Amino acid sequence: MSVLPPLPVKNGVAPSRVYLPRETWPDLLSFLLAKFPHMDAAVLRTRLAKGDMVNAQGTPFSLNSPFPPDSWLWYYREVPMETEVPFHIDILYQDELLIAIDKPHFMASIPGGRHLHQTALVRLRDQLGNPHINPIHRLDRDTAGVLVFCADRDRRGVYQTLFQTRSVHKIYEAVAPWRSDLTFPLLRESLIRRSGQVFVMHEIDGPPNSRTRIEVLAHNNTLGHYRLEPVTGRKHQLRVHMNALGMPICNDEYYPELKPLRTDETFDNPLQLLARSMQFTDPVTGIERYFESRRTLELAAQIHK
């Protein structure tokens, strides 16, 4: 059962929540200090003292609040020193049900980690003044292209089901090394699981749980411009499959080796992966929906010269 937040969407940011388990703690602050050991204790104390955290009824907690077991604590996430993403969100289509955008590289789809205000979801809510906009699928922060949101919160689940049942036809494009010894088109099938590294996936032996059709659009004997059609939707599936074929996507910071986290944002050398198009039958209206990106991959121009 969904829990209604006691706080409204604020500047495009929805409130977050923390479950307070059925345990005994000296007070609420003691629990929060243990729950978030990497957070500055002074910040937690300040936010409690300011009444920034509330219970399910919207009543603010204080610095001396007792610990209320089996309940929820609500608050707004804060990300200090968040770097502004210097790209606009281009809207491809909009009606009362759906909004399709052309997401730029380097912009996360939804809040998480170091990214909050500089995400497609928060920016779109703020840009259109609609706090009820929600994602029905996601794109990696590194990937550009078609990203679709639901503008009607009561219909979101219906559209999400399309992705769960693989009723959405998606096409991607990528630029990666050329291999003349492979015969295209080809179907890559494998079992993808999490690796020992954080955020990284890899292939292991076993029955396939992922499938990607790969075709060549053009090549110059060094780089290839590829059309990728994911039959399944595993995390990093396209990046893992291309890497396993000896063709890691250009500018990939995860494959074949995980590169160190960037300490500064230069917004250059974007991953050469683009969500080109998406097609599905609208479960609400019965209309055939088709959205296509207007973006191009930087390195593809070199191949088509």
ABEGO torsion letter per residue (X at the ends): XBBBBABBBBGGBBBBBBBBBBBBBABAAAAAAAABAABBAAAAAAAAAAGABBBAAGBBBBAABBBBBGBBBBBBBBBBGBBBBABBBBBABBBAABBBBBBBBGBBABBEEABBABBAAAAAAAAAGBAABBBABBBBAABBEBBBBBABAAAAAAAAAAAAAGABBBBBBBBBBBBAABBOBBBBBBBBBBBABBGBBBBBBEBBABBBBBBBABBAGABBBBBBBBABBBBGAAAAAAAAAGBBBBGBAAOABBBBBBABBAGBGBBBBBBABBBBBBAAAGBBBBBBBABBBAAAAAAAX
